[in-house]
Amino acid sequence: MELTKKIYKKVNDYGILVMFSHTIFSLSFALISMLLAGQGHLSFKIIFWVLIAFLSARTGANALNRVIDAEIDAKNPRTATRQIPQGLMNKKEVIIFVVICFAIMVFAAAQLNTICLILSPIALFLMTIYSYTKRFTWLCHLVLGVTSAAAPVGAWLAVTGTISWIPLLMGAANTLWVAGFDIIYGAQDYDFDVKNGIHSIPARFGVKNALHISSAFHILAVAFLIVIGLLSPDLGIIYFAGLTINIVLFIIQHKLVAPDNLKNVKVASYSINQVISIVFLITGVLDCLI
């Protein structure tokens, strides 16, 4: 019984460490991209290895981020309670976990096709470099977005072995969407970032301008999603109904935060975007399958 409790606690700690509940942010884009690429003809093998590649990459990337940012997290009152700063986990065990996750990702890529295997080092590079970008550029939010966009582009490549406008537009939408809500989330660390030389769009342009930039990113993301719906023969009224719902959710998201009122940052940046992801996933999948 004691062993079971320890195992459960360790699994729970890793789930919190890698923010597993946030997987939906790019999973929705990856699955819809995969379905559009397959045009209704997907083998179990493709679906299985795409999911394995995505989950292992995303899990490893988030764990690595916690290792690289451990010292910064320890200084920031908001993040000082995370597992590594608290001493609940040590860097060595997390690094071993990261290596295992990335090895699984590369193996999964090899099971898909040659192009996925060849491009896997680029994905690994993006997942590694992102955590360092806040140390030297305020473009870190966009780097996170591009890293997330590897999911829909990679899913398309896994199915077709080629690239086209649809996955690129999907990647652009994913990039701007993630960067937009990451800016909102980063606004709460404005004072800490400025004081400690951490680069971010809020720290560089101020919270007010950063929130305007976030809004612009989300408007562009919606524009790309509209174009995707118009170009994709498999998407129609259900997809656009979901997109309409999400536009309303985007508006609510940005109404919840203001330069002098950041108490709803977590709801605006994470909770609402989880709902947006689910709506996007359900309506996109339904339109692809019906």
DAGIRA-V805611 format. One record per residue. N is the residue number from 1. PHI is phi in radians with two decimals (NA if undefined). OMEGA is omega in radians with two decimals (none if undefined). Layout:
N | PHI | OMEGA
N | PHI | OMEGA
This chain:
1 | NA | 3.12
2 | -1.10 | 3.11
3 | -1.11 | 3.13
4 | -1.09 | 3.12
5 | -1.12 | 3.14
6 | -1.14 | 3.12
7 | -1.11 | 3.14
8 | -1.06 | -3.14
9 | -1.10 | -3.13
10 | -1.15 | 3.11
11 | -1.08 | 3.13
12 | -1.12 | 3.11
13 | -1.07 | 3.13
14 | -1.20 | 3.09
15 | -1.08 | 3.09
16 | -1.22 | -3.12
17 | -0.97 | -3.05
18 | -1.69 | 3.14
19 | 0.88 | -3.03
20 | -1.03 | -3.13
21 | -1.12 | -3.14
22 | -1.56 | 3.14
23 | -0.98 | -3.06
24 | -1.05 | -3.05
25 | -0.98 | 3.14
26 | -1.89 | 3.13
27 | -1.06 | -3.14
28 | -1.06 | 3.12
29 | -1.14 | -3.12
30 | -1.12 | -3.09
31 | -1.19 | 3.13
32 | -1.15 | 3.09
33 | -1.06 | 3.13
34 | -1.12 | -3.14
35 | -1.17 | 3.11
36 | -1.12 | 3.13
37 | -1.15 | -3.10
38 | -1.40 | -3.14
39 | 0.87 | 3.09
40 | 1.49 | -3.11
41 | -2.18 | 3.14
42 | -2.11 | 3.10
43 | -1.48 | 3.09
44 | -1.05 | -3.13
45 | -1.04 | -3.13
46 | -1.08 | -3.12
47 | -1.06 | -3.10
48 | -1.07 | -3.05
49 | -1.30 | 3.04
50 | -1.13 | 3.13
51 | -1.13 | 3.13
52 | -1.11 | 3.14
53 | -1.08 | -3.12
54 | -1.12 | -3.06
55 | -1.15 | -3.14
56 | -1.21 | 3.13
57 | -1.14 | -3.10
58 | -1.13 | 3.14
59 | -1.15 | 3.12
60 | -1.11 | -3.13
61 | -1.12 | -3.14
62 | -1.22 | 3.08
63 | -1.14 | 3.12
64 | -1.10 | 3.10
65 | -1.02 | 3.13
66 | -1.17 | 3.11
67 | -1.21 | -3.09
68 | -1.12 | -3.08
69 | -1.65 | -3.03
70 | -0.95 | -3.11
71 | -1.18 | 3.10
72 | -1.13 | 3.13
73 | -1.05 | -3.12
74 | -1.14 | -3.12
75 | -1.41 | -3.05
76 | -1.52 | -3.13
77 | -0.94 | -3.12
78 | -1.20 | -3.05
79 | -1.95 | -3.08
80 | -1.13 | -3.12
81 | -1.58 | 3.11
82 | -1.17 | -2.95
83 | -1.00 | -3.08
84 | -1.23 | 3.08
85 | -1.03 | 3.13
86 | -1.35 | -3.09
87 | 1.50 | 3.10
88 | -1.25 | 3.06
89 | -2.40 | 3.07
90 | -1.86 | -3.07
91 | -1.04 | -3.08
92 | -1.06 | -3.11
93 | -1.16 | 3.13
94 | -1.23 | 3.10
95 | -1.10 | 3.08
96 | -1.06 | 3.10
97 | -1.06 | 3.13
98 | -1.08 | -3.14
99 | -1.04 | 3.12
100 | -1.11 | -3.14
101 | -1.06 | -3.12
102 | -1.18 | 3.09
103 | -1.14 | 3.10
104 | -1.11 | 3.13
105 | -1.05 | -3.14
106 | -1.12 | 3.11
107 | -1.10 | 3.12
108 | -1.10 | 3.11
109 | -1.05 | 3.14
110 | -1.15 | 3.14
111 | -1.33 | -3.10
112 | -1.50 | 3.06
113 | -2.92 | -3.06
114 | -1.12 | -3.09
115 | -1.12 | 3.11
116 | -1.14 | 3.11
117 | -1.15 | -3.12
118 | -1.11 | -3.09
119 | -1.50 | -3.09
120 | -1.01 | 3.09
121 | -1.08 | 3.10
122 | -1.15 | 3.09
123 | -1.08 | 3.12
124 | -1.10 | 3.12
125 | -1.09 | -3.13
126 | -1.08 | -3.12
127 | -1.19 | 3.13
128 | -1.52 | -3.03
129 | -1.21 | -3.08
130 | -0.92 | -3.05
131 | -1.11 | 3.14
132 | -1.58 | -2.99
133 | -1.12 | 3.14
134 | -1.14 | 3.12
135 | -1.48 | -3.08
136 | -2.51 | 3.14
137 | -2.63 | 3.08
138 | -1.33 | 3.08
139 | -1.40 | -3.09
140 | -0.96 | 3.14
141 | -1.11 | 3.12
142 | -1.25 | 3.07
143 | -1.12 | 3.06
144 | -1.05 | 3.13
145 | -1.09 | 3.12
146 | -1.11 | 3.10
147 | -1.08 | 3.10
148 | -1.14 | -3.11
149 | -1.18 | 3.06
150 | -1.06 | -3.12
151 | -1.13 | 3.14
152 | -1.17 | 3.12
153 | -1.18 | 3.12
154 | -1.13 | 3.13
155 | -1.11 | 3.11
156 | -1.14 | 3.11
157 | -1.08 | -3.13
158 | -1.10 | -3.11
159 | -1.48 | -2.99
160 | -1.83 | -3.05
161 | 1.31 | 3.14
162 | -2.34 | 3.12
163 | -2.10 | 3.09
164 | -2.67 | -3.07
165 | -1.17 | -3.08
166 | -1.01 | 3.13
167 | -1.14 | 3.10
168 | -1.18 | 3.08
169 | -1.17 | 3.09
170 | -1.09 | 3.11
171 | -1.13 | 3.12
172 | -1.12 | 3.12
173 | -1.10 | 3.12
174 | -1.07 | 3.14
175 | -1.05 | -3.07
176 | -1.22 | 3.11
177 | -1.13 | -3.14
178 | -1.12 | 3.14
179 | -1.05 | -3.13
180 | -1.09 | -3.11
181 | -1.38 | 3.05
182 | -1.22 | 3.07
183 | -1.12 | 3.10
184 | -1.03 | -3.14
185 | -1.08 | -3.11
186 | -1.25 | -3.12
187 | -1.07 | -3.11
188 | -1.22 | 3.14
189 | -1.75 | -3.07
190 | -0.90 | -3.09
191 | -1.08 | 3.14
192 | -1.10 | -3.10
193 | -1.09 | -3.14
194 | -1.10 | -3.11
195 | -1.15 | -3.03
196 | -1.85 | 3.08
197 | 1.23 | 3.09
198 | -1.50 | -3.08
199 | -1.54 | 3.07
200 | -2.84 | 3.11
201 | -1.15 | 3.05
202 | -1.05 | -3.13
203 | -1.18 | -3.10
204 | -1.40 | -3.01
205 | -1.98 | -3.07
206 | 1.56 | -3.06
207 | -1.11 | -3.12
208 | -1.03 | -3.14
209 | -1.17 | 3.12
210 | -1.09 | 3.12
211 | -1.16 | 3.05
212 | -1.15 | 3.11
213 | -1.11 | 3.09
214 | -1.03 | 3.11
215 | -1.06 | 3.14
216 | -1.10 | 3.11
217 | -1.05 | -3.10
218 | -1.26 | 3.04
219 | -1.10 | 3.11
220 | -1.14 | 3.11
221 | -1.06 | 3.11
222 | -1.10 | 3.12
223 | -1.04 | 3.11
224 | -1.11 | 3.14
225 | -1.15 | 3.07
226 | -1.14 | 3.13
227 | -1.07 | 3.11
228 | -1.03 | 3.13
229 | -1.10 | 3.13
230 | -1.29 | -3.10
231 | -1.49 | -3.05
232 | -1.63 | 3.14
233 | -1.14 | -3.12
234 | -1.49 | -3.12
235 | -1.91 | -3.10
236 | -2.66 | -2.96
237 | -1.10 | -3.14
238 | -1.16 | 3.12
239 | -1.04 | -3.09
240 | -1.25 | 3.05
241 | -1.14 | 3.10
242 | -1.13 | 3.14
243 | -1.14 | 3.10
244 | -1.10 | 3.09
245 | -1.04 | -3.10
246 | -1.21 | 3.07
247 | -1.09 | 3.09
248 | -1.08 | 3.13
249 | -1.16 | 3.07
250 | -1.08 | 3.13
251 | -1.08 | 3.11
252 | -1.06 | -3.14
253 | -0.94 | -3.07
254 | -1.39 | 3.05
255 | -1.34 | -3.08
256 | -1.35 | -3.08
257 | -2.14 | 3.09
258 | -2.66 | -3.11
259 | -0.91 | -3.12
260 | -1.79 | 3.13
261 | -2.59 | -3.10
262 | -1.93 | -3.09
263 | -1.19 | -3.13
264 | -1.76 | -3.08
265 | -1.00 | -3.08
266 | -1.15 | 3.10
267 | -1.15 | -3.10
268 | -1.18 | -3.03
269 | -1.48 | -3.07
270 | -1.97 | -3.04
271 | -1.02 | -3.12
272 | -1.15 | -3.13
273 | -1.25 | 3.00
274 | -1.15 | 3.09
275 | -1.14 | 3.10
276 | -1.00 | 3.14
277 | -1.08 | -3.11
278 | -1.16 | 3.10
279 | -1.08 | 3.13
280 | -1.06 | -3.13
281 | -1.12 | -3.08
282 | -1.10 | -3.08
283 | -1.24 | 3.12
284 | -1.16 | 3.14
285 | -1.12 | 3.13
286 | -1.04 | -3.13
287 | -1.16 | 3.12
288 | -1.23 | -3.02
289 | -1.64 | -3.11
290 | -1.44 | none
